[in-house]
């Protein structure tokens, strides 16, 4: 059985959200980060960096939330994607994990980066329901999870970005989101 390793208030909830979307059976292994379980030899054999999340799926050991999302989509996703679609999905996952997360969560970047990132996202989401158009994809998990933490944790004003706010609301109403990210507030 696939195992997801995570800690309280970690990016493992992003992977858990997608596992829930896929309806895959998995075991969630909650590591006590305060006690240093992520730095013990057993876990370092899975992720030598000692970070969460990580998964094991058969003989595969994989870490980094974006890599895990791409793998899960490729292996277990309900829709086969063309190489062009996979490239767009990868683009959004990398954007969510690096550019967007850094722009939103690094406080020294926020004032400068938030308008630069949120205005184009708002424009895109005014034209379409989801990042790749009409259908929900793993790209929405990656980007939507970062965006969802804005009202949950940061309490930033999103009134200038109504389409982004509506997108966050739409994603947060999904049962898989409720079973993962909402349950870890």
Secondary structure, DSSP 8 states (H G I E B T S, - for coil): -EEEEEETTSTHHHHHHHHHHHT--EEEEEE-TTTTGGGSHHHHTT-TT--S-EEEETTEEEESHHHHHHHHHHHH-SS---HHHHHHHHHHHHIIIIIIHHHHHSHHHHHHHHHHHHHHHHHHHHH-SBTTBSS--HHHHHHHHHHHHIIIII----TT-HHHHHHHHHHHTSHHHHHTTGGG-
